[in-house]
Amino acid sequence: MTLNRGRVRWQCRRALLELDLVFARFLERHFDHLNDGQLADLDDLLIVEDHDLWAMINGSQPVGNDRWKEMVELLRER
């Protein structure tokens, strides 16, 4: 099954301002270069609630799934 990139991009819009800023930078730098596996990992990561996702990105909580670690690292890039 091929994921819809437009739908995944739309799901990157978050209610938490900090996440919205992080995802805006991520979308600009990395989104168009993701392969299908990375896109699937991102789609899976996006089900995480905003506060838990922010905690993983800022390092105050461990990344809950090994498959998400690459995406979290990309999201952490400044």
N, CA, C and O of each residue as an XYZ file, in Angstrom:
312
protein
N       0.840     -1.181      0.000
C       0.000      0.000      0.000
C       0.889      1.249      0.000
O       1.827      1.351      0.791
N       0.594      2.171     -0.869
C       1.334      3.413     -0.947
C       0.611      4.488     -0.138
O      -0.594      4.690     -0.289
N       1.356      5.165      0.711
C       0.777      6.239      1.519
C       0.584      7.490      0.688
O       1.351      7.767     -0.234
N      -0.436      8.232      1.023
C      -0.725      9.497      0.383
C       0.138     10.576      1.033
O      -0.094     10.945      2.184
N       1.124     11.078      0.309
C       2.042     12.085      0.864
C       1.301     13.342      1.308
O       1.664     13.946      2.318
N       0.283     13.739      0.577
C      -0.482     14.924      0.948
C      -1.175     14.756      2.290
O      -1.217     15.689      3.092
N      -1.717     13.568      2.537
C      -2.382     13.293      3.819
C      -1.369     13.302      4.957
O      -1.634     13.865      6.019
N      -0.217     12.686      4.743
C       0.812     12.660      5.782
C       1.304     14.086      6.056
O       1.489     14.472      7.210
N       1.510     14.853      5.003
C       1.936     16.250      5.169
C       0.903     17.013      6.000
O       1.266     17.771      6.900
N      -0.372     16.813      5.702
C      -1.437     17.505      6.435
C      -1.420     17.107      7.911
O      -1.649     17.952      8.776
N      -1.157     15.849      8.208
C      -1.121     15.384      9.592
C       0.054     15.971     10.370
O       0.060     15.925     11.600
N       1.038     16.514      9.681
C       2.168     17.156     10.352
C       1.770     18.497     10.968
O       2.526     19.056     11.762
N       0.611     19.011     10.618
C       0.108     20.235     11.250
C      -0.349     19.857     12.654
O      -1.210     18.993     12.821
N       0.223     20.500     13.651
C      -0.055     20.129     15.035
C      -0.629     21.307     15.804
O      -0.426     22.464     15.434
N      -1.351     21.000     16.880
C      -1.970     22.035     17.709
C      -0.952     22.719     18.616
O      -1.121     23.885     18.972
N       0.088     22.008     18.985
C       1.119     22.546     19.870
C       2.091     23.392     19.034
O       2.718     22.879     18.107
N       2.214     24.670     19.355
C       3.025     25.593     18.559
C       4.449     25.084     18.363
O       4.978     25.158     17.254
N       5.076     24.571     19.410
C       6.448     24.091     19.302
C       6.559     22.999     18.240
O       7.497     22.991     17.442
N       5.601     22.084     18.238
C       5.609     21.013     17.242
C       5.341     21.559     15.848
O       5.966     21.130     14.878
N       4.430     22.487     15.748
C       4.119     23.060     14.449
C       5.367     23.693     13.837
O       5.602     23.561     12.636
N       6.160     24.375     14.648
C       7.403     24.983     14.175
C       8.420     23.922     13.757
O       9.073     24.050     12.721
N       8.548     22.876     14.569
C       9.481     21.786     14.263
C       9.079     21.109     12.955
O       9.927     20.846     12.101
N       7.787     20.828     12.800
C       7.329     20.152     11.590
C       7.440     21.048     10.367
O       7.707     20.546      9.275
N       7.247     22.345     10.507
C       7.405     23.255      9.369
C       8.829     23.165      8.830
O       9.033     23.089      7.618
N       9.803     23.175      9.717
C      11.215     23.072      9.313
C      11.486     21.690      8.700
O      12.157     21.584      7.673
N      10.964     20.644      9.328
C      11.137     19.278      8.835
C      10.559     19.134      7.423
O      11.201     18.565      6.540
N       9.349     19.651      7.215
C       8.706     19.534      5.908
C       9.532     20.226      4.830
O       9.672     19.715      3.718
N      10.067     21.374      5.164
C      10.870     22.141      4.216
C      12.160     21.415      3.856
O      12.565     21.400      2.693
N      12.802     20.817      4.845
C      14.128     20.211      4.633
C      14.101     18.756      4.189
O      14.914     18.352      3.358
N      13.179     17.961      4.730
C      13.303     16.514      4.583
C      12.134     15.794      3.904
O      12.330     14.739      3.300
N      10.942     16.341      3.993
C       9.757     15.575      3.608
C       9.824     15.042      2.179
O       9.526     13.871      1.943
N      10.204     15.873      1.240
C      10.209     15.453     -0.168
C      11.269     14.398     -0.471
O      11.245     13.797     -1.545
N      12.192     14.165      0.448
C      13.275     13.205      0.235
C      13.048     11.872      0.961
O      13.877     10.968      0.858
N      11.937     11.743      1.691
C      11.672     10.513      2.431
C      11.332      9.376      1.478
O      10.582      9.560      0.519
N      11.895      8.186      1.752
C      11.505      7.015      0.970
C      10.211      6.441      1.563
O       9.727      6.929      2.584
N       9.661      5.422      0.934
C       8.372      4.872      1.375
C       8.418      4.341      2.807
O       7.455      4.501      3.556
N       9.534      3.709      3.194
C       9.664      3.190      4.555
C       9.697      4.313      5.585
O       9.056      4.232      6.633
N      10.448      5.352      5.275
C      10.512      6.509      6.178
C       9.154      7.194      6.278
O       8.748      7.621      7.359
N       8.454      7.296      5.151
C       7.127      7.904      5.156
C       6.163      7.092      6.013
O       5.332      7.660      6.721
N       6.269      5.765      5.952
C       5.431      4.896      6.782
C       5.766      5.078      8.262
O       4.867      5.098      9.103
N       7.046      5.210      8.583
C       7.447      5.435      9.974
C       6.921      6.781     10.469
O       6.450      6.882     11.602
N       6.997      7.802      9.638
C       6.464      9.113     10.004
C       4.962      9.040     10.210
O       4.444      9.589     11.182
N       4.258      8.373      9.312
C       2.805      8.220      9.434
C       2.453      7.546     10.750
O       1.500      7.945     11.419
N       3.208      6.540     11.120
C       2.998      5.826     12.376
C       3.282      6.742     13.575
O       2.529      6.741     14.549
N       4.352      7.512     13.504
C       4.729      8.425     14.584
C       3.659      9.498     14.808
O       3.455      9.948     15.936
N       2.991      9.898     13.755
C       2.025     10.987     13.847
C       0.763     10.635     14.637
O      -0.059     11.511     14.905
N       0.603      9.364     15.011
C      -0.548      9.005     15.853
C      -0.299      9.367     17.321
O      -1.229      9.383     18.127
N       0.953      9.655     17.658
C       1.309      9.987     19.042
C       0.712     11.345     19.413
O       0.737     12.283     18.616
N       0.187     11.434     20.604
C      -0.408     12.674     21.117
C       0.662     13.758     21.196
O       1.825     13.469     21.478
N       0.266     15.004     20.945
C       1.216     16.111     20.820
C       2.193     16.240     21.987
O       3.395     16.390     21.766
N       1.705     16.186     23.209
C       2.603     16.386     24.356
C       3.620     15.253     24.482
O       4.767     15.491     24.858
N       3.209     14.026     24.170
C       4.156     12.907     24.189
C       5.161     13.014     23.042
O       6.345     12.724     23.209
N       4.669     13.434     21.879
C       5.564     13.611     20.736
C       6.586     14.709     21.027
O       7.771     14.542     20.735
N       6.143     15.822     21.594
C       7.061     16.913     21.944
C       8.094     16.430     22.958
O       9.266     16.797     22.867
N       7.677     15.619     23.916
C       8.604     15.100     24.929
C       9.672     14.214     24.289
O      10.829     14.243     24.709
N       9.297     13.423     23.273
C      10.293     12.604     22.577
C      11.258     13.483     21.795
O      12.462     13.228     21.787
N      10.743     14.507     21.143
C      11.587     15.377     20.332
C      12.538     16.193     21.201
O      13.705     16.363     20.846
N      12.054     16.703     22.341
C      12.933     17.513     23.183
C      13.797     16.671     24.118
O      14.608     17.215     24.867
N      13.632     15.356     24.080
C      14.498     14.452     24.833
C      14.096     14.196     26.265
O      14.820     13.515     26.992
N      12.962     14.722     26.692
C      12.539     14.494     28.074
C      11.835     13.152     28.252
O      11.537     12.751     29.377
N      11.572     12.467     27.161
C      10.959     11.139     27.191
C      11.645     10.299     26.113
O      11.933     10.811     25.031
N      11.911      9.030     26.384
C      12.553      8.196     25.365
C      11.622      7.973     24.175
O      10.400      8.010     24.315
N      12.210      7.744     23.009
C      11.425      7.435     21.820
C      10.794      6.067     22.024
O      11.491      5.090     22.297
N       9.483      5.998     21.893
C       8.732      4.807     22.258
C       8.833      3.635     21.309
O       8.398      2.537     21.655
N       9.390      3.826     20.126
C       9.429      2.764     19.131
C      10.727      2.935     18.338
O      11.030      4.035     17.876
N      11.479      1.871     18.183
C      12.753      1.957     17.462
C      12.588      2.478     16.034
O      13.472      3.162     15.516
N      11.461      2.158     15.398
C      11.218      2.614     14.023
C      11.070      4.130     13.941
O      11.255      4.706     12.869
N      10.746      4.778     15.037
C      10.531      6.228     15.042
C      11.828      7.015     15.258
O      11.860      8.224     15.032
N      12.880      6.347     15.689
C      14.101      7.064     16.078
C      14.686      7.911     14.956
O      15.119      9.036     15.205
N      14.712      7.402     13.737
C      15.256      8.174     12.625
C      14.432      9.443     12.393
O      14.993     10.518     12.185
N      13.108      9.319     12.428
C      12.252     10.488     12.218
C      12.432     11.509     13.340
O      12.480     12.712     13.086
N      12.529     11.034     14.561
C      12.723     11.944     15.693
C      14.050     12.679     15.545
O      14.126     13.875     15.828
N      15.091     11.987     15.107
C      16.384     12.654     14.885
C      16.266     13.732     13.818
O      16.823     14.819     13.974
N      15.556     13.449     12.745
C      15.359     14.452     11.698
C      14.558     15.646     12.241
O      14.845     16.795     11.906
N      13.567     15.367     13.069
C      12.761     16.428     13.657
C      13.581     17.285     14.624
O      13.307     18.474     14.785
N      14.573     16.693     15.258
C      15.413     17.427     16.217
C      16.414     18.359     15.556
O      16.925     19.274     16.201
N      16.700     18.139     14.282
C      17.711     18.941     13.587
C      17.359     20.420     13.637
O      16.206     20.803     13.436
N      18.353     21.239     13.904
C      18.142     22.695     13.957
C      18.554     23.333     12.667
O      18.451     24.551     12.520
